[in-house]
Amino acid sequence: MSLDRRAFIASTVAASTLAAAPKIHAASKDKKYRTALIGSGWWGMNILREAIAAGQTKVVALCDVDQDKLELAAEEINDLSGEEPKLYADFRELFEKEEIEIAIIATPDHWHALNTLAAIEAGAHIFIEKPTGHTIGESQAILKASRAADRIVQVGLHRRIGPHHVSGMKFLKEGGAGDIGLVRMFVHSRGGAETPTKNSAPPETLNWDMYCGPAPLRPYNRKIHPGGFRQYLDFANGTLGDWGVHWLDQMLWWCDQQSPKSVHSTGGRPVRGEAVLNEDVQTSDAPDSQIATYQFDDFTAIWEHRQFGGAGPEKSTVGCNFYGSKGTFHMGWRDGWTFYPDDARKPVVHEDHQLQEPDGHNLKLLWADFLQSIESGRRPTADIEIGHQATTLSLLGMLSLKLGRSVRWDGDAQRIIGDDEANGLLKRKYRAPWTYPEIG
């Protein structure tokens, strides 16, 4: 695609996104969508609060395997809206008994596929948190099912619609940094060795068997629930499968969703230490540091994270750097975006963030875009296909790490080239009685 064409598309998208958001929020409040939240923890409730604030939501049901969280969420919903949603411990019963128009999926990653496919089968539109699957095959199944049913699926990639991300991407696509040869995405934090934590009986209010669901039934540990599941590979895919999806998506947005030719990843737990899992104690098992290299036709992209060392000499601990013929462009989070010209005589260009506080995200804009998509029939800003591709790249990195070798990816066929063992890892075995979704 020519630079002029890219610039035109970028400017058009940016203008339409920023102009549309206030109009969406001012849309008629006559229509109230019957909404269910599956996964009523911290982030799920963040999303639902935005849905209620938008004025077109009737919360009819909440679902969670943790009765305490379920009841706390119900109390808050009643305070916010006066509604008394039905409470469910099993999403299948929810969809059997309730007529749902919108389902919010905010469960741990290993549940995303089965939750979303059930919602699609029930006829609902979906707002799903990233990633769009714990395995690539799950994400493929969601994409196929949503397209077949003509359902709107918005993925929680709020950085797709944040004002400084939109304007920064316009700057990039108009050639502000010149020809880009290398993209580096990164998240760094502090940390040290991990001491195993004692396992225990799950709380009486938690259905641990249902929490594990299709994943292996490992011993309950307070470090997993609530909130720590992302560093346990039975339930998620570590930092690359979490933060990585957001920043890989920024790179994919810039390159117009190209697919990489090959992926190679290395990493491990040099600081946290060897993973431990037995009947008495356990640690997390995701890598504490990882590098994944994505080779495209005309540029290279690198993911890097470490959970030790802190910021060090770097100016930012999270973001995406685009290295071009005119200088370096940094797409950040709370630090907005900045362009550093390679000519020191030229001024640095900077734009502050415009984030929604206190969490520093742009859920309000993303939910408004979701509503407009439902009402107009257009695909949303963070459509399922966009989320699927970012998820796929993150999971290819994890797959390469597990194999200990590079993989060659065919983006059109959605298969790894010439590697039966690697293709076998596009899925995983489910624990009975759960059945892995058919892709066809």
Disulfide bonds with the S-S distance in Angstrom:
none
